[in-house]
Amino acid sequence: MYHFKTWIFLLVPLLWLNVKQTQCEVHSLIYIYMAFSKPLELPGIHEFTAMRQLDGRTIEYYDSDYQKLVPKQPWMEERLPPEYWVEGTQYRQYKQQWFKVNIDILMKRMGQNDAETHILQWQLGCEGDMLPDGTLQFKQGWDMYNYDGDNFLYDYIKGLWVDQTEAAKEREGLLLKEYYQGQQDRCIERLSKFITYAEKQLKSAPPPEVFVFAKTTKVSANAVLVCLATGFYPKDITLKIRNYGRLLDRSDGVISSGVRPNGNDGTYQRRDEVEIVRDEDAQYTCEVNHKASNVSVLKVWDHKLPAHVDPNGGVNIGLVVGALGILALAVVLVLFFLHKKLIIGHTAAVVFDSVIFVICALPVAVFVLYDMSIIGKYN
């Protein structure tokens, strides 16, 4: 049994910062470590995996099968010396053993055995706002272990696992505040360095393509207005739907997909939509801003509406089935008359019998296919 759970991040409180709410470009650096208690023997799933991501894009990678830290972006290989990869490999090999030892510790603590597969994950990282003067200001950070779906704190000073109860968080938060402060400082320093290394790539960041269109909905008098931005990198983007200049939000029924990856090409997409009245007097616009590519797009909906699909497909299915039934009966009677009058022979009769079966089955087939299409449409 495999335990895959959703991460719940511990955000480090901004007790020592006075962060102004500005519309800054946001960058992130995330470290991800994941280990299983035993090999899964599944393609693409390794007993231990470690990676580092800049703005959601993997920049270096290590797994227990290849046993070597490798660059995942060309500029990482260009800007970092060979010893970086040697030392990085050694550190990941150490962490691989560390995870193995600590999974054993947690299994014994939980009274577990090897009958099931257990998973220990570690995510740490930070986000920073790029200020107008080019400096990076700490925004938020996290450092969280997760074992079989339960969050833990690891006391780096005592070398102990601590349950993440409210009391434990408060006690260990005070104890480790100095540690986390130093860790976040180092994270921002490294984030700034990697942004500098990736500057050429970030400056040539692909801008979003923006589309505004309407699609059908179950309510015949309504339609769904869609604003789609796709193909951009990095993922920091704003998207707004307005009607006559008024910003629409959740209270107006706006639903957002959030920023999602576009397959394996490293770009992202976001889709926002809202249900509207088809014939209302409106002027809907879609505004997209992508700071990394310095692109701002304003598109006005052209009021093109998709043809409304009637629940009956625009055709009276009863009449169609009835007509086919009458046609089938007529063909059966004609063939029966010809066969009795010996106008057609035995071999031809066999063939015509098959034709009769197909024709008779046709109305039933049409009705079944229609019924399936209706079910599929509304599910």
Secondary structure, 3 states (H helix, E strand, C coil): CCCCCCCCCCECCCCCCCCCCCCCEEEEEEEEEEEECCCCCECCECCEEEEEEECCEEEEEEECCCCCCEECCHHHHHHCCHHHHHHHHHHHHHHHHHHHHHHHHHHHHHCCCCCCCCEEEEEEEEEEEECCCCCEEEEEEEEEEEECCEEEEEECCCCEEEECCHHHHHHHHHHHHHHHHHHHHHHHHHHHHHHHHCHHHHHCCCCCEEEEEEEECCCCCEEEEEEEEEEECCCCCEEEEEECCEECCHHHCCEECCCEECCCCCCEEEEEEEEEECCCCCCEEEEEEEHHHCEEEEEECCCCCCCCCCCCCCCCHHHHHHHHHHHHHHHHHHHHHHHHCCCCCHHHHHHHHHHHHHHHHHHHHHHHHHHHHHHHHCC
